[in-house]
Amino acid sequence: MKITIQSIKFDATEKLTEYTEKKIGKLERFIEAESAEVVFKVTKPQTANNKEVTLKIGGLHAEKVADTFEEAIDGVVDAIKTQIEKKKNKV
């Protein structure tokens, strides 16, 4: 799976990129998708809960806001897993 990472208004560190690729890569077990798109954004630099992560994969979409990008990544991965389970249960 090809993972595209975009960071808006800042440069993502190599550590953050590796963490993201590791977490998103685990989703390959649950969904077959050619690509995943991850967008990092800092919303209001002066406040807490200002790290926003958006994930689009296989027609599914999740968006989370947290204190750190790692927390937000974990949140969107969990949200996508939930959406995949709901989709499978409908079929």
Biopython code that builds the backbone (N, CA, C, O; Angstrom):
import numpy as np
from Bio.PDB.StructureBuilder import StructureBuilder

atoms = [
    (1, "MET", "N", (0.859, -1.176, 0.000)),
    (1, "MET", "CA", (0.000, 0.000, 0.000)),
    (1, "MET", "C", (0.902, 1.235, 0.000)),
    (1, "MET", "O", (1.908, 1.289, 0.708)),
    (2, "LYS", "N", (0.528, 2.205, -0.793)),
    (2, "LYS", "CA", (1.258, 3.467, -0.860)),
    (2, "LYS", "C", (0.621, 4.444, 0.140)),
    (2, "LYS", "O", (-0.581, 4.703, 0.097)),
    (3, "ILE", "N", (1.447, 4.971, 1.027)),
    (3, "ILE", "CA", (0.967, 5.898, 2.041)),
    (3, "ILE", "C", (1.494, 7.290, 1.715)),
    (3, "ILE", "O", (2.705, 7.508, 1.658)),
    (4, "THR", "N", (0.576, 8.231, 1.502)),
    (4, "THR", "CA", (0.930, 9.610, 1.219)),
    (4, "THR", "C", (0.721, 10.431, 2.481)),
    (4, "THR", "O", (-0.373, 10.452, 3.045)),
    (5, "ILE", "N", (1.775, 11.106, 2.918)),
    (5, "ILE", "CA", (1.690, 11.913, 4.128)),
    (5, "ILE", "C", (1.894, 13.379, 3.766)),
    (5, "ILE", "O", (2.875, 13.747, 3.120)),
    (6, "GLN", "N", (0.953, 14.198, 4.195)),
    (6, "GLN", "CA", (1.008, 15.635, 3.920)),
    (6, "GLN", "C", (0.921, 16.372, 5.251)),
    (6, "GLN", "O", (0.040, 16.096, 6.064)),
    (7, "SER", "N", (1.840, 17.311, 5.470)),
    (7, "SER", "CA", (1.781, 18.117, 6.682)),
    (7, "SER", "C", (1.574, 19.575, 6.286)),
    (7, "SER", "O", (2.308, 20.128, 5.467)),
    (8, "ILE", "N", (0.559, 20.178, 6.888)),
    (8, "ILE", "CA", (0.181, 21.548, 6.553)),
    (8, "ILE", "C", (0.718, 22.495, 7.616)),
    (8, "ILE", "O", (0.482, 22.295, 8.808)),
    (9, "LYS", "N", (1.430, 23.512, 7.193)),
    (9, "LYS", "CA", (1.978, 24.580, 8.039)),
    (9, "LYS", "C", (3.096, 24.129, 8.972)),
    (9, "LYS", "O", (3.424, 24.845, 9.918)),
    (10, "PHE", "N", (3.696, 22.948, 8.729)),
    (10, "PHE", "CA", (4.862, 22.511, 9.490)),
    (10, "PHE", "C", (5.508, 21.343, 8.743)),
    (10, "PHE", "O", (4.913, 20.788, 7.818)),
    (11, "ASP", "N", (6.706, 20.977, 9.139)),
    (11, "ASP", "CA", (7.397, 19.829, 8.550)),
    (11, "ASP", "C", (7.311, 18.646, 9.505)),
    (11, "ASP", "O", (7.708, 18.743, 10.666)),
    (12, "ALA", "N", (6.789, 17.533, 9.008)),
    (12, "ALA", "CA", (6.668, 16.327, 9.826)),
    (12, "ALA", "C", (8.053, 15.728, 10.050)),
    (12, "ALA", "O", (8.857, 15.646, 9.121)),
    (13, "THR", "N", (8.327, 15.313, 11.277)),
    (13, "THR", "CA", (9.615, 14.703, 11.592)),
    (13, "THR", "C", (9.667, 13.282, 11.040)),
    (13, "THR", "O", (8.639, 12.679, 10.732)),
    (14, "GLU", "N", (10.877, 12.767, 10.925)),
    (14, "GLU", "CA", (11.051, 11.401, 10.436)),
    (14, "GLU", "C", (10.422, 10.399, 11.407)),
    (14, "GLU", "O", (9.862, 9.386, 10.988)),
    (15, "LYS", "N", (10.518, 10.689, 12.701)),
    (15, "LYS", "CA", (9.930, 9.821, 13.728)),
    (15, "LYS", "C", (8.409, 9.753, 13.572)),
    (15, "LYS", "O", (7.819, 8.677, 13.664)),
    (16, "LEU", "N", (7.783, 10.901, 13.337)),
    (16, "LEU", "CA", (6.335, 10.949, 13.139)),
    (16, "LEU", "C", (5.942, 10.194, 11.869)),
    (16, "LEU", "O", (4.949, 9.468, 11.859)),
    (17, "THR", "N", (6.706, 10.362, 10.817)),
    (17, "THR", "CA", (6.436, 9.678, 9.551)),
    (17, "THR", "C", (6.536, 8.163, 9.721)),
    (17, "THR", "O", (5.680, 7.427, 9.232)),
    (18, "GLU", "N", (7.574, 7.696, 10.410)),
    (18, "GLU", "CA", (7.744, 6.260, 10.637)),
    (18, "GLU", "C", (6.609, 5.703, 11.494)),
    (18, "GLU", "O", (6.090, 4.622, 11.212)),
    (19, "TYR", "N", (6.223, 6.434, 12.532)),
    (19, "TYR", "CA", (5.123, 6.006, 13.403)),
    (19, "TYR", "C", (3.829, 5.882, 12.595)),
    (19, "TYR", "O", (3.080, 4.915, 12.739)),
    (20, "THR", "N", (3.587, 6.866, 11.754)),
    (20, "THR", "CA", (2.381, 6.863, 10.925)),
    (20, "THR", "C", (2.374, 5.675, 9.972)),
    (20, "THR", "O", (1.371, 4.969, 9.868)),
    (21, "GLU", "N", (3.481, 5.452, 9.280)),
    (21, "GLU", "CA", (3.557, 4.343, 8.328)),
    (21, "GLU", "C", (3.366, 3.001, 9.025)),
    (21, "GLU", "O", (2.734, 2.098, 8.476)),
    (22, "LYS", "N", (3.913, 2.868, 10.238)),
    (22, "LYS", "CA", (3.762, 1.632, 11.001)),
    (22, "LYS", "C", (2.293, 1.388, 11.356)),
    (22, "LYS", "O", (1.780, 0.286, 11.161)),
    (23, "LYS", "N", (1.620, 2.417, 11.876)),
    (23, "LYS", "CA", (0.220, 2.272, 12.293)),
    (23, "LYS", "C", (-0.717, 2.054, 11.099)),
    (23, "LYS", "O", (-1.593, 1.190, 11.144)),
    (24, "ILE", "N", (-0.530, 2.834, 10.042)),
    (24, "ILE", "CA", (-1.397, 2.700, 8.864)),
    (24, "ILE", "C", (-1.137, 1.367, 8.168)),
    (24, "ILE", "O", (-2.061, 0.744, 7.644)),
    (25, "GLY", "N", (0.115, 0.933, 8.163)),
    (25, "GLY", "CA", (0.466, -0.347, 7.553)),
    (25, "GLY", "C", (-0.266, -1.519, 8.181)),
    (25, "GLY", "O", (-0.562, -2.501, 7.500)),
    (26, "LYS", "N", (-0.563, -1.430, 9.472)),
    (26, "LYS", "CA", (-1.295, -2.500, 10.156)),
    (26, "LYS", "C", (-2.724, -2.637, 9.643)),
    (26, "LYS", "O", (-3.337, -3.692, 9.802)),
    (27, "LEU", "N", (-3.257, -1.591, 9.036)),
    (27, "LEU", "CA", (-4.623, -1.652, 8.501)),
    (27, "LEU", "C", (-4.716, -2.553, 7.275)),
    (27, "LEU", "O", (-5.812, -2.959, 6.889)),
    (28, "GLU", "N", (-3.574, -2.870, 6.657)),
    (28, "GLU", "CA", (-3.587, -3.726, 5.466)),
    (28, "GLU", "C", (-4.185, -5.099, 5.753)),
    (28, "GLU", "O", (-4.708, -5.752, 4.850)),
    (29, "ARG", "N", (-4.112, -5.534, 7.001)),
    (29, "ARG", "CA", (-4.701, -6.823, 7.365)),
    (29, "ARG", "C", (-6.220, -6.798, 7.282)),
    (29, "ARG", "O", (-6.853, -7.834, 7.076)),
    (30, "PHE", "N", (-6.803, -5.617, 7.441)),
    (30, "PHE", "CA", (-8.256, -5.502, 7.522)),
    (30, "PHE", "C", (-8.912, -5.023, 6.230)),
    (30, "PHE", "O", (-10.075, -5.328, 5.969)),
    (31, "ILE", "N", (-8.165, -4.275, 5.426)),
    (31, "ILE", "CA", (-8.755, -3.684, 4.231)),
    (31, "ILE", "C", (-7.745, -3.720, 3.090)),
    (31, "ILE", "O", (-6.551, -3.487, 3.281)),
    (32, "GLU", "N", (-8.255, -4.018, 1.906)),
    (32, "GLU", "CA", (-7.386, -3.990, 0.735)),
    (32, "GLU", "C", (-7.560, -2.638, 0.059)),
    (32, "GLU", "O", (-8.625, -2.313, -0.466)),
    (33, "ALA", "N", (-6.502, -1.876, 0.085)),
    (33, "ALA", "CA", (-6.531, -0.553, -0.536)),
    (33, "ALA", "C", (-5.186, -0.316, -1.200)),
    (33, "ALA", "O", (-4.146, -0.737, -0.693)),
    (34, "GLU", "N", (-5.218, 0.360, -2.337)),
    (34, "GLU", "CA", (-3.981, 0.657, -3.049)),
    (34, "GLU", "C", (-3.205, 1.772, -2.372)),
    (34, "GLU", "O", (-1.974, 1.784, -2.389)),
    (35, "SER", "N", (-3.943, 2.720, -1.768)),
    (35, "SER", "CA", (-3.249, 3.856, -1.169)),
    (35, "SER", "C", (-4.000, 4.369, 0.059)),
    (35, "SER", "O", (-5.186, 4.106, 0.261)),
    (36, "ALA", "N", (-3.255, 5.106, 0.856)),
    (36, "ALA", "CA", (-3.826, 5.772, 2.028)),
    (36, "ALA", "C", (-3.286, 7.189, 2.038)),
    (36, "ALA", "O", (-2.122, 7.425, 1.714)),
    (37, "GLU", "N", (-4.139, 8.129, 2.410)),
    (37, "GLU", "CA", (-3.740, 9.528, 2.453)),
    (37, "GLU", "C", (-3.893, 10.043, 3.882)),
    (37, "GLU", "O", (-4.967, 9.962, 4.478)),
    (38, "VAL", "N", (-2.788, 10.575, 4.419)),
    (38, "VAL", "CA", (-2.778, 11.092, 5.780)),
    (38, "VAL", "C", (-2.431, 12.579, 5.716)),
    (38, "VAL", "O", (-1.465, 12.971, 5.061)),
    (39, "VAL", "N", (-3.231, 13.406, 6.403)),
    (39, "VAL", "CA", (-2.981, 14.845, 6.437)),
    (39, "VAL", "C", (-2.820, 15.279, 7.891)),
    (39, "VAL", "O", (-3.701, 15.053, 8.721)),
    (40, "PHE", "N", (-1.684, 15.903, 8.185)),
    (40, "PHE", "CA", (-1.430, 16.464, 9.507)),
    (40, "PHE", "C", (-1.641, 17.964, 9.442)),
    (40, "PHE", "O", (-1.239, 18.616, 8.478)),
    (41, "LYS", "N", (-2.274, 18.507, 10.475)),
    (41, "LYS", "CA", (-2.546, 19.938, 10.486)),
    (41, "LYS", "C", (-2.525, 20.441, 11.929)),
    (41, "LYS", "O", (-3.078, 19.808, 12.828)),
    (42, "VAL", "N", (-1.882, 21.582, 12.135)),
    (42, "VAL", "CA", (-1.910, 22.242, 13.436)),
    (42, "VAL", "C", (-2.977, 23.319, 13.340)),
    (42, "VAL", "O", (-2.855, 24.240, 12.533)),
    (43, "THR", "N", (-4.037, 23.215, 14.165)),
    (43, "THR", "CA", (-5.160, 24.134, 14.021)),
    (43, "THR", "C", (-4.931, 25.459, 14.726)),
    (43, "THR", "O", (-4.771, 26.482, 14.060)),
    (44, "LYS", "N", (-4.912, 25.472, 16.031)),
    (44, "LYS", "CA", (-4.703, 26.730, 16.764)),
    (44, "LYS", "C", (-3.452, 26.565, 17.608)),
    (44, "LYS", "O", (-3.514, 25.943, 18.668)),
    (45, "PRO", "N", (-2.324, 27.099, 17.175)),
    (45, "PRO", "CA", (-1.057, 26.841, 17.873)),
    (45, "PRO", "C", (-1.040, 27.218, 19.349)),
    (45, "PRO", "O", (-0.229, 26.667, 20.094)),
    (46, "GLN", "N", (-1.887, 28.125, 19.805)),
    (46, "GLN", "CA", (-1.831, 28.575, 21.193)),
    (46, "GLN", "C", (-2.584, 27.659, 22.158)),
    (46, "GLN", "O", (-2.410, 27.793, 23.369)),
    (47, "THR", "N", (-3.405, 26.746, 21.675)),
    (47, "THR", "CA", (-4.266, 25.968, 22.563)),
    (47, "THR", "C", (-3.883, 24.493, 22.590)),
    (47, "THR", "O", (-3.129, 24.016, 21.741)),
    (48, "ALA", "N", (-4.416, 23.782, 23.578)),
    (48, "ALA", "CA", (-4.259, 22.326, 23.630)),
    (48, "ALA", "C", (-5.220, 21.706, 22.616)),
    (48, "ALA", "O", (-6.076, 22.391, 22.056)),
    (49, "ASN", "N", (-5.068, 20.422, 22.394)),
    (49, "ASN", "CA", (-5.895, 19.718, 21.399)),
    (49, "ASN", "C", (-5.861, 20.432, 20.055)),
    (49, "ASN", "O", (-6.910, 20.713, 19.475)),
    (50, "ASN", "N", (-4.669, 20.726, 19.556)),
    (50, "ASN", "CA", (-4.566, 21.463, 18.302)),
    (50, "ASN", "C", (-3.940, 20.651, 17.179)),
    (50, "ASN", "O", (-3.631, 21.204, 16.124)),
    (51, "LYS", "N", (-3.745, 19.343, 17.382)),
    (51, "LYS", "CA", (-3.159, 18.490, 16.348)),
    (51, "LYS", "C", (-4.282, 17.711, 15.671)),
    (51, "LYS", "O", (-4.973, 16.920, 16.313)),
    (52, "GLU", "N", (-4.456, 17.933, 14.393)),
    (52, "GLU", "CA", (-5.542, 17.292, 13.648)),
    (52, "GLU", "C", (-4.957, 16.334, 12.617)),
    (52, "GLU", "O", (-4.029, 16.684, 11.887)),
    (53, "VAL", "N", (-5.512, 15.116, 12.562)),
    (53, "VAL", "CA", (-5.081, 14.114, 11.592)),
    (53, "VAL", "C", (-6.305, 13.626, 10.831)),
    (53, "VAL", "O", (-7.330, 13.287, 11.422)),
    (54, "THR", "N", (-6.179, 13.598, 9.505)),
    (54, "THR", "CA", (-7.233, 13.087, 8.641)),
    (54, "THR", "C", (-6.676, 11.886, 7.886)),
    (54, "THR", "O", (-5.568, 11.952, 7.354)),
    (55, "LEU", "N", (-7.427, 10.791, 7.833)),
    (55, "LEU", "CA", (-7.008, 9.583, 7.129)),
    (55, "LEU", "C", (-8.095, 9.173, 6.142)),
    (55, "LEU", "O", (-9.267, 9.045, 6.496)),
    (56, "LYS", "N", (-7.674, 8.971, 4.897)),
    (56, "LYS", "CA", (-8.569, 8.454, 3.854)),
    (56, "LYS", "C", (-7.940, 7.181, 3.317)),
    (56, "LYS", "O", (-6.800, 7.178, 2.852)),
    (57, "ILE", "N", (-8.713, 6.087, 3.390)),
    (57, "ILE", "CA", (-8.209, 4.797, 2.920)),
    (57, "ILE", "C", (-9.377, 3.938, 2.446)),
    (57, "ILE", "O", (-10.368, 3.777, 3.158)),
    (58, "GLY", "N", (-9.255, 3.400, 1.265)),
    (58, "GLY", "CA", (-10.259, 2.477, 0.741)),
    (58, "GLY", "C", (-11.680, 2.989, 0.775)),
    (58, "GLY", "O", (-12.598, 2.216, 1.048)),
    (59, "GLY", "N", (-11.892, 4.256, 0.509)),
    (59, "GLY", "CA", (-13.232, 4.825, 0.517)),
    (59, "GLY", "C", (-13.730, 5.202, 1.904)),
    (59, "GLY", "O", (-14.851, 5.690, 2.046)),
    (60, "LEU", "N", (-12.922, 4.986, 2.916)),
    (60, "LEU", "CA", (-13.292, 5.341, 4.286)),
    (60, "LEU", "C", (-12.537, 6.609, 4.695)),
    (60, "LEU", "O", (-11.466, 6.912, 4.170)),
    (61, "HIS", "N", (-13.122, 7.333, 5.640)),
    (61, "HIS", "CA", (-12.552, 8.620, 6.053)),
    (61, "HIS", "C", (-12.698, 8.772, 7.560)),
    (61, "HIS", "O", (-13.754, 8.487, 8.125)),
    (62, "ALA", "N", (-11.623, 9.226, 8.206)),
    (62, "ALA", "CA", (-11.673, 9.494, 9.644)),
    (62, "ALA", "C", (-10.844, 10.732, 9.944)),
    (62, "ALA", "O", (-9.842, 11.005, 9.283)),
    (63, "GLU", "N", (-11.280, 11.476, 10.956)),
    (63, "GLU", "CA", (-10.596, 12.707, 11.341)),
    (63, "GLU", "C", (-10.627, 12.822, 12.862)),
    (63, "GLU", "O", (-11.679, 12.668, 13.483)),
    (64, "LYS", "N", (-9.471, 13.093, 13.454)),
    (64, "LYS", "CA", (-9.385, 13.211, 14.915)),
    (64, "LYS", "C", (-8.513, 14.400, 15.291)),
    (64, "LYS", "O", (-7.602, 14.778, 14.554)),
    (65, "VAL", "N", (-8.808, 14.986, 16.454)),
    (65, "VAL", "CA", (-8.024, 16.085, 17.014)),
    (65, "VAL", "C", (-7.561, 15.650, 18.406)),
    (65, "VAL", "O", (-8.350, 15.123, 19.190)),
    (66, "ALA", "N", (-6.267, 15.875, 18.711)),
    (66, "ALA", "CA", (-5.720, 15.471, 20.005)),
    (66, "ALA", "C", (-4.571, 16.387, 20.400)),
    (66, "ALA", "O", (-4.202, 17.298, 19.658)),
    (67, "ASP", "N", (-4.005, 16.131, 21.589)),
    (67, "ASP", "CA", (-2.857, 16.909, 22.071)),
    (67, "ASP", "C", (-1.601, 16.620, 21.257)),
    (67, "ASP", "O", (-0.792, 17.517, 21.019)),
    (68, "THR", "N", (-1.437, 15.359, 20.827)),
    (68, "THR", "CA", (-0.259, 14.994, 20.032)),
    (68, "THR", "C", (-0.702, 14.308, 18.752)),
    (68, "THR", "O", (-1.806, 13.769, 18.669)),
    (69, "PHE", "N", (0.172, 14.336, 17.760)),
    (69, "PHE", "CA", (-0.149, 13.665, 16.502)),
    (69, "PHE", "C", (-0.245, 12.154, 16.697)),
    (69, "PHE", "O", (-1.045, 11.495, 16.034)),
    (70, "GLU", "N", (0.562, 11.602, 17.598)),
    (70, "GLU", "CA", (0.516, 10.162, 17.835)),
    (70, "GLU", "C", (-0.852, 9.738, 18.374)),
    (70, "GLU", "O", (-1.405, 8.725, 17.945)),
    (71, "GLU", "N", (-1.396, 10.515, 19.313)),
    (71, "GLU", "CA", (-2.737, 10.221, 19.842)),
    (71, "GLU", "C", (-3.785, 10.313, 18.741)),
    (71, "GLU", "O", (-4.689, 9.481, 18.669)),
    (72, "ALA", "N", (-3.667, 11.312, 17.894)),
    (72, "ALA", "CA", (-4.629, 11.493, 16.808)),
    (72, "ALA", "C", (-4.523, 10.356, 15.792)),
    (72, "ALA", "O", (-5.541, 9.900, 15.270)),
    (73, "ILE", "N", (-3.311, 9.897, 15.508)),
    (73, "ILE", "CA", (-3.130, 8.771, 14.583)),
    (73, "ILE", "C", (-3.790, 7.523, 15.150)),
    (73, "ILE", "O", (-4.508, 6.815, 14.443)),
    (74, "ASP", "N", (-3.544, 7.256, 16.436)),
    (74, "ASP", "CA", (-4.181, 6.099, 17.072)),
    (74, "ASP", "C", (-5.701, 6.200, 16.975)),
    (74, "ASP", "O", (-6.380, 5.201, 16.740)),
    (75, "GLY", "N", (-6.233, 7.411, 17.157)),
    (75, "GLY", "CA", (-7.674, 7.629, 17.074)),
    (75, "GLY", "C", (-8.238, 7.362, 15.692)),
    (75, "GLY", "O", (-9.283, 6.724, 15.565)),
    (76, "VAL", "N", (-7.563, 7.840, 14.651)),
    (76, "VAL", "CA", (-8.093, 7.623, 13.302)),
    (76, "VAL", "C", (-7.964, 6.157, 12.892)),
    (76, "VAL", "O", (-8.829, 5.638, 12.187)),
    (77, "VAL", "N", (-6.899, 5.488, 13.322)),
    (77, "VAL", "CA", (-6.752, 4.062, 13.013)),
    (77, "VAL", "C", (-7.876, 3.269, 13.683)),
    (77, "VAL", "O", (-8.471, 2.390, 13.059)),
    (78, "ASP", "N", (-8.166, 3.573, 14.938)),
    (78, "ASP", "CA", (-9.275, 2.904, 15.635)),
    (78, "ASP", "C", (-10.614, 3.188, 14.949)),
    (78, "ASP", "O", (-11.447, 2.291, 14.811)),
    (79, "ALA", "N", (-10.817, 4.432, 14.521)),
    (79, "ALA", "CA", (-12.061, 4.803, 13.844)),
    (79, "ALA", "C", (-12.211, 4.044, 12.527)),
    (79, "ALA", "O", (-13.303, 3.583, 12.196)),
    (80, "ILE", "N", (-11.132, 3.915, 11.786)),
    (80, "ILE", "CA", (-11.184, 3.180, 10.514)),
    (80, "ILE", "C", (-11.462, 1.700, 10.773)),
    (80, "ILE", "O", (-12.247, 1.087, 10.049)),
    (81, "LYS", "N", (-10.834, 1.120, 11.793)),
    (81, "LYS", "CA", (-11.101, -0.289, 12.132)),
    (81, "LYS", "C", (-12.578, -0.488, 12.451)),
    (81, "LYS", "O", (-13.176, -1.475, 12.022)),
    (82, "THR", "N", (-13.170, 0.439, 13.198)),
    (82, "THR", "CA", (-14.588, 0.364, 13.538)),
    (82, "THR", "C", (-15.439, 0.435, 12.275)),
    (82, "THR", "O", (-16.397, -0.323, 12.128)),
    (83, "GLN", "N", (-15.091, 1.347, 11.360)),
    (83, "GLN", "CA", (-15.850, 1.470, 10.113)),
    (83, "GLN", "C", (-15.738, 0.200, 9.282)),
    (83, "GLN", "O", (-16.718, -0.216, 8.663)),
    (84, "ILE", "N", (-14.557, -0.428, 9.255)),
    (84, "ILE", "CA", (-14.360, -1.663, 8.498)),
    (84, "ILE", "C", (-15.230, -2.779, 9.084)),
    (84, "ILE", "O", (-15.866, -3.525, 8.339)),
    (85, "GLU", "N", (-15.260, -2.896, 10.428)),
    (85, "GLU", "CA", (-16.088, -3.917, 11.066)),
    (85, "GLU", "C", (-17.567, -3.699, 10.767)),
    (85, "GLU", "O", (-18.286, -4.661, 10.498)),
    (86, "LYS", "N", (-18.030, -2.462, 10.808)),
    (86, "LYS", "CA", (-19.433, -2.174, 10.504)),
    (86, "LYS", "C", (-19.760, -2.541, 9.068)),
    (86, "LYS", "O", (-20.821, -3.093, 8.777)),
    (87, "LYS", "N", (-18.823, -2.221, 8.168)),
    (87, "LYS", "CA", (-19.018, -2.510, 6.739)),
    (87, "LYS", "C", (-19.099, -4.023, 6.509)),
    (87, "LYS", "O", (-19.934, -4.488, 5.734)),
    (88, "LYS", "N", (-18.236, -4.787, 7.180)),
    (88, "LYS", "CA", (-18.228, -6.229, 7.027)),
    (88, "LYS", "C", (-19.487, -6.853, 7.623)),
    (88, "LYS", "O", (-20.007, -7.829, 7.083)),
    (89, "ASN", "N", (-19.976, -6.304, 8.722)),
    (89, "ASN", "CA", (-21.185, -6.843, 9.353)),
    (89, "ASN", "C", (-22.429, -6.594, 8.511)),
    (89, "ASN", "O", (-23.378, -7.376, 8.574)),
    (90, "LYS", "N", (-22.444, -5.522, 7.725)),
    (90, "LYS", "CA", (-23.586, -5.252, 6.848)),
    (90, "LYS", "C", (-23.647, -6.243, 5.704)),
    (90, "LYS", "O", (-24.730, -6.602, 5.242)),
    (91, "VAL", "N", (-22.499, -6.680, 5.252)),
    (91, "VAL", "CA", (-22.420, -7.623, 4.125)),
    (91, "VAL", "C", (-22.606, -9.005, 4.622)),
    (91, "VAL", "O", (-22.575, -9.953, 3.838)),
]
sb = StructureBuilder()
sb.init_structure("model")
sb.init_model(0)
sb.init_chain("A")
sb.init_seg("    ")
for serial, (resi, resn, name, xyz) in enumerate(atoms, 1):
    if name == "N":
        sb.init_residue(resn, " ", resi, " ")
    sb.init_atom(name, np.array(xyz, "f"), 0.0, 1.0, " ", f" {name:<3s}", serial, name[0])
structure = sb.get_structure()
